[in-house]
Amino acid sequence: MAENGRDGYNRRRNKFKDRQQNKDKNMQKPQQKTAEKPRFDKQKGTLIDRPQWIPPKLGQNQLPRTECPYCGKPVNDLSSALTDPASGAPVHFDCALRRLADREPLQEGESLTYIGGGRFGVIQFPNPQDTNHFVIKRIIQWEDKEKRAPWRRTVADNFSIT
């Protein structure tokens, strides 16, 4: 019967009583700023002096402004541009897709799609309503995987810090 709280033993009240005492102690402390202690590494037993983070400087080089050899318009978005196989100049993605669509004969149910790595694929959907399942009929290599265009290095240097 000692745990029912009637004989003065009430765990809940004692628990909140300690909280109130701690709160009263904290309120009585003077509001003085103390010097911030350096961080202590418990495992090594040494003080840690953390280095200050300095943000990296982004490339100040201007991105090359070139014209698309197919349409003559300036290529503004170099991140989505492809390399022209003949000249090595950047071309619009849409211009490259249009050029391939004119050059490649497509049968019914086939479509021309970018499959990554500088390659396009002629794909066929066995069921046109189900776009999750398809068959790659032909792979067309647009960019040479081994040879990287010089303008790509300039773009990468501007955006990649590491």
C-alpha positions as CSV (number, residue, x, y, z in Angstrom):
1,M,0.0,0.0,0.0
2,A,3.0,2.3,0.2
3,E,2.9,3.0,-3.5
4,N,-0.6,4.5,-3.7
5,G,0.5,8.0,-2.8
6,R,-1.5,8.3,0.4
7,D,1.4,7.9,2.8
8,G,3.5,10.8,1.3
9,Y,5.3,8.7,-1.3
10,N,4.1,10.1,-4.6
11,R,6.6,9.6,-7.4
12,R,4.9,12.0,-9.8
13,R,4.8,14.9,-7.4
14,N,8.4,14.3,-6.4
15,K,9.4,14.3,-10.0
16,F,7.8,17.7,-10.7
17,K,9.1,19.0,-7.4
18,D,12.7,18.4,-8.6
19,R,11.9,20.3,-11.8
20,Q,10.6,23.2,-9.9
21,Q,13.7,23.3,-7.6
22,N,16.0,23.2,-10.7
23,K,13.9,26.0,-12.3
24,D,14.2,28.1,-9.2
25,K,18.0,27.6,-9.1
26,N,18.4,28.6,-12.7
27,M,16.4,31.8,-12.2
28,Q,18.6,32.8,-9.3
29,K,21.9,32.7,-11.3
30,P,23.2,36.0,-12.4
31,Q,23.0,36.7,-16.1
32,Q,26.7,37.1,-16.8
33,K,28.2,36.0,-20.0
34,T,31.1,33.6,-19.5
35,A,33.8,33.0,-22.0
36,E,32.8,30.2,-24.3
37,K,34.7,27.0,-23.5
38,P,36.6,25.3,-26.3
39,R,35.2,22.0,-27.4
40,F,36.6,18.9,-25.7
41,D,37.1,15.6,-27.4
42,K,36.2,13.0,-24.8
43,Q,37.7,10.0,-26.6
44,K,41.1,11.6,-27.2
45,G,41.2,13.8,-24.2
46,T,42.2,16.9,-26.2
47,L,40.8,20.2,-27.1
48,I,39.5,20.6,-30.7
49,D,40.0,23.8,-32.5
50,R,37.6,23.7,-35.4
51,P,38.6,25.4,-38.6
52,Q,36.4,28.2,-39.9
53,W,34.5,27.3,-43.1
54,I,35.4,29.5,-46.1
55,P,33.1,29.3,-49.0
56,P,34.8,28.3,-52.3
57,K,35.1,30.8,-55.0
58,L,33.1,30.0,-58.1
59,G,34.7,30.3,-61.5
60,Q,34.8,33.8,-62.7
61,N,35.4,32.7,-66.3
62,Q,32.7,33.6,-68.7
63,L,31.0,30.7,-70.4
64,P,31.7,30.5,-74.1
65,R,29.0,32.1,-76.3
66,T,28.6,30.1,-79.4
67,E,26.1,29.6,-82.2
68,C,24.5,26.4,-83.0
69,P,25.8,25.2,-86.4
70,Y,22.4,23.8,-87.4
71,C,20.0,26.6,-86.6
72,G,22.4,29.6,-86.2
73,K,20.9,30.7,-82.8
74,P,23.1,31.2,-79.7
75,V,23.4,28.2,-77.4
76,N,22.4,29.6,-74.0
77,D,22.0,26.4,-72.0
78,L,25.4,24.6,-72.4
79,S,24.4,22.1,-69.7
80,S,21.9,20.5,-72.1
81,A,23.9,21.0,-75.3
82,L,25.4,18.2,-77.2
83,T,28.7,18.2,-79.2
84,D,28.4,18.3,-83.0
85,P,30.3,15.2,-84.3
86,A,31.7,17.0,-87.3
87,S,32.9,20.3,-85.8
88,G,33.0,19.7,-82.0
89,A,30.9,22.8,-81.4
90,P,27.9,22.8,-79.0
91,V,24.5,22.2,-80.6
92,H,21.0,22.5,-79.1
93,F,19.6,19.2,-78.0
94,D,16.5,19.8,-80.0
95,C,18.6,20.5,-83.2
96,A,20.5,17.2,-82.7
97,L,17.2,15.3,-82.2
98,R,15.7,17.0,-85.3
99,R,18.7,16.2,-87.4
100,L,18.6,12.5,-86.3
101,A,14.9,12.3,-86.9
102,D,15.4,13.5,-90.5
103,R,18.3,11.0,-91.1
104,E,16.8,7.9,-89.4
105,P,13.8,6.2,-91.0
106,L,11.3,5.3,-88.3
107,Q,8.6,2.7,-88.6
108,E,5.2,2.8,-87.0
109,G,5.4,2.5,-83.3
110,E,9.0,3.6,-83.1
111,S,10.4,6.8,-81.6
112,L,13.7,8.4,-81.3
113,T,14.8,8.9,-77.7
114,Y,18.0,10.1,-75.8
115,I,19.3,7.2,-73.8
116,G,22.2,8.9,-72.1
117,G,26.0,9.0,-72.6
118,G,25.7,10.9,-75.9
119,R,23.6,8.2,-77.4
120,F,20.2,8.1,-79.0
121,G,18.0,5.0,-79.4
122,V,15.3,4.0,-81.7
123,I,12.8,2.4,-79.3
124,Q,9.6,0.5,-80.0
125,F,6.7,0.1,-77.6
126,P,5.0,-3.3,-78.0
127,N,1.9,-1.8,-76.3
128,P,1.6,1.9,-77.0
129,Q,-0.5,2.5,-73.9
130,D,2.2,0.9,-71.7
131,T,5.3,3.3,-71.8
132,N,7.1,1.4,-69.1
133,H,8.0,-1.5,-71.4
134,F,9.9,-0.9,-74.6
135,V,12.6,-2.5,-76.8
136,I,15.6,-0.6,-78.1
137,K,15.9,-1.4,-81.8
138,R,19.0,0.6,-82.7
139,I,21.5,2.7,-80.8
140,I,22.9,5.8,-82.5
141,Q,26.2,7.1,-81.1
142,W,26.1,10.9,-81.3
143,E,29.0,11.9,-79.1
144,D,32.3,10.1,-78.9
145,K,32.6,8.7,-75.3
146,E,36.4,8.7,-75.4
147,K,36.8,12.3,-76.8
148,R,35.6,15.1,-74.6
149,A,34.9,18.5,-76.2
150,P,37.0,21.4,-74.9
151,W,34.0,23.6,-74.3
152,R,32.7,21.0,-71.8
153,R,35.8,21.4,-69.6
154,T,35.1,25.2,-69.4
155,V,31.6,24.6,-68.3
156,A,32.6,22.0,-65.7
157,D,35.3,24.3,-64.3
158,N,32.8,27.0,-63.7
159,F,30.4,24.8,-61.8
160,S,32.5,22.0,-60.2
161,I,34.7,23.1,-57.4
162,T,36.1,19.8,-56.3
